[in-house]
Amino acid sequence: METYHAVTDHDKVAQLAAIIDAGDWPGPPLVHDGDQLLTGTHRYAAARSIDMIDADIPLVDIREVFAEADMDWESVWHEHGEPTANEPYYVDAILELPPAIRRKYGIDME
């Protein structure tokens, strides 16, 4: 899976890996759009560092997140442009989600 942001804190990855390896998942599921990971870059790197496969990592599709807010992802991104790793498209579209939904899924793109 491609990540939206680069891993910047390797100590954080190591700490998260220890938590995950102990059987706990720190935080909400990771949000993705296809093979593009939008949240949880450090948690993803931590999980992969202990050989977890994507099927075992808690993931939620951005379409499901928007559906929970009674919104349609495709309609929203059409207003802002094609969903790509180009930050303004994702940020502008995701910022239309209610703050409570963004908090629930750990989406901090401001």
N, C-alpha and C positions, 0 to 999 in steps of 0.2 A: 504494500500500500504506500502511496506517496503521501508525504506529510506537508501540511500547509505552512508550517513554521519549522525551522531547524532546531535541533536539540542544542541548547546553549549551556545547560547546567548538568554536567556529568555526575556530580555528587548527588544531585537530586534524583537522577536516573538510578544510581546505585541504591539510594534509600528506598525508592519506590519498588525496585526489583526485590529487595528484602521483604517488603510488605506483601507484595504479590506472591512471592515464593512461599510465604507463610500461610497463604490461602485467603488473604483479604484483597479486595479490589478497592483501591483508594479513589473515591469520587464517583461521579456519574459515568454512564457508558460514554464511549467515544463516539462523536458524531462524524459521519462520513458522507460524501457524495460520490458514489461509484467507488473508484479506487483512490479518491482524494480524501485524506483524513483532515478534518477541519478543527478538531479539538484533541487535547490529550497527547500531544507529541511526546512529552517526557514519559507519560504512562505507557504509551505504545512502545517506545524505545526500551523501557524497563521490561515490559512483558516479552518482547522479542529477545532481550539479552538473556532471559532464562528459558529460551527456546519455546515459548508459547507460540502457537499458530493462530492466525486470524480467527479461525472458527472458535477458539477458546477465549477470545478477548471480547468483553462486553462492547458491542457496537450497535449503533442505531443510525438508520438512514435519515438524512436531512428531510426527506419527504415525510417520514413519520413524525418528525419534530414539528414540521409545519402543519401537518394534519391534526396534531394534538391542539394546535392553536386555531383550528378551523380555517386554515389557510392552505392554498395550493402552491407548492414550491415552484412548479413550472410557470405558473402565471406570474408569480412575483419576480422570478429571475428574468422572465421575458421583458419585464418593465425596466430591468437594470442591465441586461446584456446576458450573453451566454455564460453558463457557469464554468469558469476555468479557474486556474490558480491565480488569475489576475485579481488582486486584492479588492479593488473598488467594487467589482461586481458582487462578490461574496459579502463583503461588509455591508454594502447598501441594502442588499436583499435580506440579510440576516437581521439587520437592525430593525426591520419591520416586525419581527417577532415581539410579542409582549415581553417585558422585562422578566416576569416570573418564569416564563418558559426558558428564556436565555439562562437565567440563574439555575434552574432545575438541571439543565444539561451542561452547565459549565461553559457556556458560550460567551466568551469575552473578546469581542472583536472591535471594541471602541478604542 
